[in-house]
Amino acid sequence: MPRLAVGVVGASGYMGGELLRYLRNHLRMEVEVIVAGERAGHDAAEVLPNLTWLKGRTLAELRLDDLRGLDLVFLSLPHGQSGLLVPELTAQGVAVVDLAGDFRLKEPALYPVWYGFDHPAPGLLGSAVYGLPELYRKELEGARLVANPGCYATAILLALAPLGPRLEGRRVAVSAASGSSGAGRRAEPHLTLSHLEENFFPYRVGRHQHVPEVLQVLGEKVGAVGGLSFVPHLAPMARGIVATCIVDPAPEEEEDELREVYTDFYSSSPFVEVLPAGRWPEAKWVRGTNRAQVGLGRDPAGTLVVVVALDNLGKGGAGQAIQNANLALGLEEAEGLELEGLYP
């Protein structure tokens, strides 16, 4: 069976490197083009030293001519750059999975507000399929443009979606923490070891770009919530997300009944595990994988607490991108993704 020719654009970043780590194990995808920005011209294994199989492969400059003949391109670029490339790629018949935020929102007017740029290809927003397989599996089949979800958005939506109509009109508060790799590979003072070690702090409170994304998907698949409060934090770890979602009380709901609702909802989802009563997710148990753990319970006030843990580079990014590509191209959903976790 012929392998599909694949390109990774933005390969020198953490997410691009994670894409390549997964693709090494993919039986149906062959990495033909590896594109970097300022590190173009360098040996790929020098920039990504954990990927020894890339020794001798040179990181290429971005040239659209090198991408036009591929079956699939993963775009792992800063927000605002993918939208400049996607029109040309899709016009040439290349399937695209965009890991940035450029095609997550359907309304062009939201991009200046939440991302700080005017969208360069608003006509394509309606054709992009939101890449959360647990909610959009059917829509992903045959998709030519996939908008990979944000890492926090993935965790929050996995926590809330099984509630369905039960969620409508209820207020939700989310406190979530991410590892520093979620900020990318750039050098910033607050990302240095001396600042992060033994530290924990909130950031982008009230203005995180994943908020409209979550509200959009809940509106499409669940219903309008009574309000969403989201406070992200940076934790002193390299990778992982733990999102604690607190939902307004509904005294008539029994915890055992809700657990059954969640278990049924994810019964056909190979990468989501609903934990038994009394167990709660931890970032370390999903580190380096495309898996997500879900735990839930009620406190004495009747408040519903749902916690999701995932790897922001795995199910929150590169792993999910490959899962989406598998579905879009008619491949086995789990192909290339059955990697064991990294522990400790």
C-alpha positions in Angstrom: 0.0 0.0 0.0 1.6 3.3 -1.0 2.6 5.8 1.7 1.3 9.3 1.7 3.8 12.2 1.2 3.7 14.6 4.1 5.3 17.9 4.9 5.8 19.5 8.3 6.1 23.3 8.2 7.5 24.9 11.4 9.4 21.7 12.3 12.0 23.3 14.6 9.5 24.3 17.3 8.3 22.1 20.1 5.0 21.2 18.3 6.8 20.5 15.0 9.3 18.3 16.7 6.5 16.4 18.4 4.8 15.9 15.0 8.0 14.3 13.7 8.3 12.1 16.8 4.8 10.7 16.1 5.3 10.5 12.4 8.4 8.3 12.8 6.0 5.5 13.9 3.3 6.1 11.2 3.0 3.2 8.7 1.1 5.2 6.1 2.8 8.6 6.2 6.3 9.4 4.8 7.8 12.8 5.8 9.1 14.2 2.5 9.6 17.9 3.4 10.7 19.4 6.7 10.5 23.2 6.8 12.0 25.5 9.4 12.2 29.3 9.7 15.4 30.8 11.1 16.9 27.3 11.6 16.6 26.4 7.9 19.8 25.0 6.5 20.7 23.2 9.8 20.8 19.5 10.2 17.4 18.5 11.6 18.9 16.2 14.3 21.1 19.1 15.6 18.0 21.2 16.1 15.9 18.3 17.4 18.5 16.1 19.1 16.0 13.6 20.4 15.1 12.6 16.8 18.2 10.8 15.8 16.5 9.3 12.7 16.6 12.7 11.2 20.4 12.8 11.1 21.5 14.0 7.7 18.2 15.6 6.9 18.4 19.4 6.3 15.7 21.7 7.5 14.4 23.5 4.4 13.3 27.0 3.8 9.7 27.5 3.1 9.0 27.2 -0.7 5.4 26.6 -1.8 6.7 24.7 -4.9 8.1 22.0 -2.5 4.7 21.6 -0.8 2.4 21.5 -3.8 2.8 17.9 -4.8 2.3 16.5 -1.2 -0.7 14.7 0.0 -0.8 16.4 3.4 0.9 19.3 5.1 1.0 20.0 8.8 1.3 23.8 9.5 2.9 24.4 12.9 3.4 28.2 12.7 2.7 31.3 14.8 -0.8 32.5 14.7 -1.5 34.6 11.6 1.0 32.9 9.3 -1.0 29.8 8.2 -3.8 31.9 6.7 -1.3 33.2 4.1 -0.3 29.7 2.9 -3.6 27.7 3.1 -5.4 29.2 0.1 -2.5 28.2 -2.2 -2.1 24.7 -0.7 -5.8 23.8 -0.7 -6.2 25.2 -4.3 -3.5 22.7 -5.3 -5.4 19.8 -3.7 -3.1 19.5 -0.7 -4.9 18.5 2.6 -3.9 20.8 5.4 -4.0 20.4 9.2 -3.3 23.8 10.8 -2.1 23.7 14.4 -2.3 27.5 14.8 -5.5 29.4 15.5 -6.0 30.8 12.0 -9.0 28.7 11.1 -10.6 27.8 14.5 -13.1 30.7 14.6 -15.8 31.0 12.1 -16.3 34.8 12.5 -13.6 37.0 10.8 -14.4 39.9 13.1 -13.1 37.8 16.1 -9.6 37.5 14.9 -8.5 41.2 15.5 -10.0 41.0 19.0 -8.6 37.7 20.2 -5.6 37.1 17.9 -4.5 40.6 16.9 -4.7 40.3 13.2 -7.2 40.7 10.3 -7.8 37.3 8.7 -6.1 37.0 5.3 -8.5 34.3 4.0 -11.9 34.8 5.5 -13.6 33.0 2.7 -12.1 29.7 3.9 -13.2 29.9 7.5 -16.5 28.2 6.7 -14.8 25.2 5.0 -12.4 24.4 7.9 -13.4 21.5 10.0 -12.8 21.9 13.8 -10.4 19.0 14.7 -11.8 17.5 17.9 -12.6 14.0 16.8 -14.7 13.2 19.9 -17.2 15.8 18.7 -16.6 16.2 14.9 -15.5 12.7 13.8 -18.0 12.5 10.9 -17.2 16.0 9.7 -13.5 15.1 9.7 -13.9 12.3 7.2 -12.7 13.6 3.9 -11.9 17.0 5.2 -9.3 19.0 3.2 -8.7 21.8 5.8 -8.6 20.9 9.5 -8.3 23.5 12.3 -6.5 21.8 15.1 -8.0 22.9 18.4 -6.2 24.8 21.1 -4.7 22.8 23.9 -6.8 24.4 26.7 -9.9 24.3 24.5 -9.4 20.5 24.0 -9.2 19.9 27.7 -12.2 22.1 28.5 -14.4 20.7 25.7 -13.6 17.1 26.6 -14.7 18.0 30.2 -17.9 19.6 29.3 -19.3 18.1 26.0 -20.7 14.9 27.5 -23.1 17.0 29.6 -25.0 18.0 26.4 -28.3 19.8 27.1 -27.6 19.5 30.9 -25.0 22.2 30.5 -27.3 24.8 28.9 -27.7 28.0 31.0 -25.3 26.8 33.7 -22.2 28.8 34.6 -18.8 27.2 34.2 -15.5 28.3 35.9 -12.3 26.8 34.7 -8.9 26.9 36.4 -6.2 25.2 34.3 -2.5 24.9 34.3 -0.1 24.3 31.4 3.5 23.3 31.1 5.9 25.9 29.6 6.1 24.2 26.2 2.7 25.6 25.5 4.4 29.0 25.0 6.6 27.6 22.3 10.4 27.6 22.0 11.0 31.3 22.0 13.1 32.9 24.7 11.1 34.9 27.2 12.2 36.0 30.7 9.1 34.4 32.4 9.9 31.0 30.7 13.5 30.7 32.1 14.2 28.0 34.6 15.1 30.6 37.3 11.6 32.1 37.0 9.6 29.0 36.5 11.2 26.7 39.1 9.1 26.6 42.3 6.7 29.1 40.8 3.1 29.0 39.6 1.2 32.0 38.2 -1.8 33.0 36.1 -1.6 34.7 32.8 -3.8 36.2 30.0 -6.7 36.3 32.5 -9.8 37.5 30.7 -8.2 37.6 27.3 -7.0 34.1 26.4 -7.7 33.3 22.8 -9.2 29.8 23.5 -12.3 31.3 25.2 -14.2 32.2 21.9 -13.2 28.8 20.5 -14.8 27.0 23.5 -17.9 29.1 23.3 -18.3 28.5 19.6 -18.0 24.7 19.9 -20.3 24.5 22.9 -22.9 26.6 20.9 -22.7 24.2 18.0 -22.6 20.9 19.9 -24.1 21.5 23.3 -25.9 24.8 23.8 -25.3 28.2 25.3 -23.7 28.1 28.8 -24.7 30.7 31.4 -21.2 32.1 31.4 -17.6 30.9 31.1 -14.8 32.0 33.4 -11.3 30.8 32.4 -8.1 31.4 34.3 -5.0 29.8 32.8 -1.8 29.3 34.8 1.8 28.4 34.0 3.1 25.5 36.0 6.7 24.5 36.6 6.7 21.6 34.2 7.7 21.2 30.6 4.5 19.6 29.2 1.0 18.8 30.3 -2.3 20.4 31.0 -4.7 19.9 34.0 -8.0 21.7 33.6 -10.5 21.8 36.5 -14.0 22.7 35.4 -16.5 23.7 38.0 -20.1 23.6 36.9 -23.1 25.3 38.7 -24.9 22.8 41.0 -27.8 20.7 39.7 -29.0 18.8 42.8 -31.0 16.3 40.8 -27.9 14.9 39.2 -26.4 11.8 40.8 -22.7 11.3 40.5 -23.0 7.6 39.4 -25.4 8.6 36.7 -23.1 11.3 35.4 -20.2 8.9 35.4 -22.2 6.6 33.2 -23.1 9.5 30.9 -19.4 10.2 30.4 -18.4 6.6 30.0 -21.1 6.1 27.3 -20.1 9.3 25.6 -16.5 8.3 25.2 -17.1 4.6 24.6 -16.0 4.8 21.0 -13.1 7.3 21.6 -9.8 5.4 21.7 -7.8 8.2 23.4 -10.2 9.3 26.2 -10.3 7.5 29.5 -13.0 8.1 32.1 -11.6 7.3 35.5 -13.5 5.4 38.2 -14.9 7.1 41.2 -12.3 8.5 43.6 -9.6 8.7 41.0 -8.5 12.0 39.5 -6.3 12.8 36.4 -2.6 13.7 36.7 -0.5 15.3 34.0 2.3 12.7 34.4 0.0 9.7 33.5 -0.6 11.1 30.0 2.8 12.7 29.3 4.1 12.0 25.9 0.9 10.5 24.6 -2.3 11.4 22.7 -4.4 10.3 25.6 -6.7 12.3 27.9 -7.9 11.3 31.3 -11.3 12.5 32.7 -12.3 12.5 36.3 -15.5 13.8 37.9 -17.3 14.1 41.1 -19.7 16.4 43.1 -18.8 18.3 46.2 -21.2 18.7 49.2 -22.7 21.8 47.7 -23.8 19.8 44.6 -21.3 21.5 42.4 -20.0 19.3 39.6 -16.2 19.1 39.3 -14.7 17.7 36.1 -11.0 17.4 35.7 -9.1 16.6 32.4 -5.4 15.9 32.0 -3.6 15.8 28.7 -0.3 16.5 27.1 -0.4 19.9 25.5 2.0 18.6 22.8 0.0 15.4 22.4 -3.7 15.3 22.6 -3.5 19.1 22.9 -1.5 19.5 19.7 0.6 17.2 17.5 -1.0 13.9 18.5 -4.4 15.3 17.9 -3.3 16.7 14.5 -2.2 13.3 13.4 -5.5 11.8 14.7 -7.3 14.4 12.6 -5.2 13.7 9.6 -5.9 9.9 9.9 -9.7 10.6 9.9 -9.5 13.1 7.1 -7.5 10.7 4.8 -9.5 7.6 5.6 -6.8 5.9 7.7 -7.1 4.0 10.9 -7.8 6.7 13.6 -5.1 5.5 16.0 -2.3 4.9 13.4 1.0 6.2 14.6 -0.4 7.3 17.9 0.0 4.2 20.1 3.1 5.5 22.0 3.6 4.6 25.6 3.8 7.5 28.1 7.0 9.1 29.4 7.4 8.3 33.1 8.8 9.7 35.4 
